[in-house]
Amino acid sequence: MCLVGSAIAAAPLVIGFGVPAALAKGTAAKSVATLKCHITLSTVPPPGSPSVNQPPAQGAQYGPAHCPKAGSGIESTTFTVPASGDTVGSYALYFGTSSVRGKFNLIPNEGSGDLSATNFESESWVGTFTVTGGTGTYAGAAGKKGTIKCTSGDSVHVTCTEKIGLTKL
């Protein structure tokens, strides 16, 4: 459910990360920076419906992302929950002049909640995301992988923390 990530992821997922000037493409820096983003996503009701089915088996999420080293942006995710119970999907994170896109896989934590059609207890997930492309500052980020942790109190509103280690792009 998130992303980047469910992702929402959410989102991203996906996923929010930025690169300080020392790590930008074309510099000589070799050090690794761990970038951490906080994302708050809300699941969008399906077309023609005033509410989100509980728990959602697929959908879209949108929300703000804040990455202290990169600034603020907006994340968008789409997700499905196949028979495995994982939440998988894709994300896009938009900053002012740059964007990042990718895929995520969130695995529910055991005992984190018992979501059903009539019970909306809290739930949490851990997972991974992969950057598949980017624009602007993030054009060289494809192939980078990170981790994501998400929580939800109602399976509609999801909060995620994403981390990625970057070297020179």
Number of C-alpha atoms within 10 A of each C-alpha: 43 47 46 46 48 50 48 41 48 49 45 46 49 39 45 39 31 29 21 12 14 16 20 19 18 10 11 10 14 12 11 12 17 14 20 21 24 24 34 28 33 24 27 17 16 14 7 6 9 9 12 16 16 15 17 20 15 20 21 26 33 28 23 18 30 20 21 13 16 17 14 21 20 22 35 30 37 33 32 19 19 11 8 7 13 19 28 30 33 33 37 33 30 21 21 10 9 15 23 28 28 28 28 35 30 32 19 19 16 10 9 14 17 12 16 12 9 9 12 17 14 15 21 24 22 21 25 24 34 26 25 20 17 19 15 13 20 21 16 18 23 16 11 17 18 22 22 33 28 33 23 24 14 16 24 22 20 30 26 31 28 32 21 24 15 21 18 20 19
